[in-house]
Amino acid sequence: LGGHYLMSEINATYLLPQLTGYAALHEHRLSLWNRYQERLKRLETRVGVDVFKCPIVPDYNQQNAHIYYVKLHDNVARVALRDYLRTYGVESSFHYSPLHLNPYGQKTGVFSGSDHYTVRETERLLRLPLYHALTLSDVDRVCDAIELYY
């Protein structure tokens, strides 16, 4: 209401199936996220949270299964695991860089104070594959490779 955007029929035709299939898609992504968590939480317990840490979702929050990441000891460990996973045909990625380190952010933003945590924590995050066409057996293959690494 009050906007000047009127969706074209082509856009509406493309978006409608995504919206009507959202519940099934969300359930699928949630099952993938839960499989990662189930498998990798055991590894976290075995090797310790200083080496390998799974995401934490507080009881009062609802999981949206948008991404699955692990937090490693440092950037060296993150790069090593990413490179190792590539040898198994698994593409993982680094997380977003902090805005104050991004060229656009440096050009347009203002950063004041000191950064005690953001860079250090960002350099520990490794995003694992999580997308609509992924299967539970694909997640198991990723987890198997990570468990072999450790």
Secondary structure, DSSP 8 states (H G I E B T S, - for coil): --------HHHHHHHHHHHHTHHHHHHHHHHHHHHHHHHHHHHHHHH-TTTEE-----TTS----S-EEEEESSHHHHHHHHHHHHHTT---EE----GGGSHHHHHH----S--SSHHHHHTTEEEE---TT--HHHHHHHHHHHHHH-
